[in-house]
């Protein structure tokens, strides 16, 4: 998402006649994920007042906090000057919904705001969903990171496919796995280090999880506790008795990048959690309000899954549940 925003800004700048007089970048990033782990960083901006203050510094405007906020708002409304404000990692802003509402109300016809966020609770005129990497993109990232860590010569097709499989193509676990692979010479050891890094898991998934509704959280925790891919129809049977809007909840989880839905043999849709997301779910479930109910439904889901398998252990798409 950050790369996409940078690309958009760069293309606008390169146009013979830019649509904006000024393009301003505001970063709310509070953590960086490096190859050797997580590094805490100081946010450039974290509140509306800080955004306004940063804006005023760029244009050398003095005044009290109230005066700076007013100047900032007046400039956004201006029909004389056009601004593109890019707010990166907007989910880490304090009161992001309140800040977005204020900015939307201030925005004039000539200026625009581009928000990047790992969560999708913010309404927008033109939302752009940034999908995860496909296998080719993931393989390219693996080679790039291996080159940086001087271990590209140790990569094999098997190692590359295994890294993609266990990380589900999620960029930061890939980076950390490759870095550890360079040190340990073992892909499995490298991935296990990333998988058991609680701070990494919180950084990747906490904001997504907190923005879910209670019903979506329940399904996510159930899938994490189940611990393996599952046909979507089986999961829907478990959820049916609760009278929840199952399809909408699956879409909510998919759009939050917490699960994937894959079409496999026989036209059957399977629901899958990346291993890192599964590990996060297992950690969160401990002491969770619905822990007992989730574990009960995990047993029921396991029984359904066993009955769904053919006698030779091969998945069957016969009319077992019709």
ABEGO torsion letter per residue (X at the ends): XAAAAAAAAAAAAABABBABABBBBBBABABBBBAAEBBBBBBABABAAAAAAAAAAAAGBBEBAAAAAAAAAAAAABAABBBBBBBBGAAABBGAAAAAAAAAAABBAABBBBBBBABAABBBABBBBBBBBBAAAAAAAAAAAAAAAGAAAABBAAAAAAAAAAAGGBAAAAAAAAAAAAAAGBAAAAAAAAAABAAAAAAAAAAAAAABBAAAAAAAAAAAAAGBBBBAAAAAAAAAAAGBBAAAAAAAAAAAGABBBBBBBGGBBBBBBBAAAAAAAAAAABGBAAAAAAAAAAAAAAAAAAAABBAAGBBBABBAAX
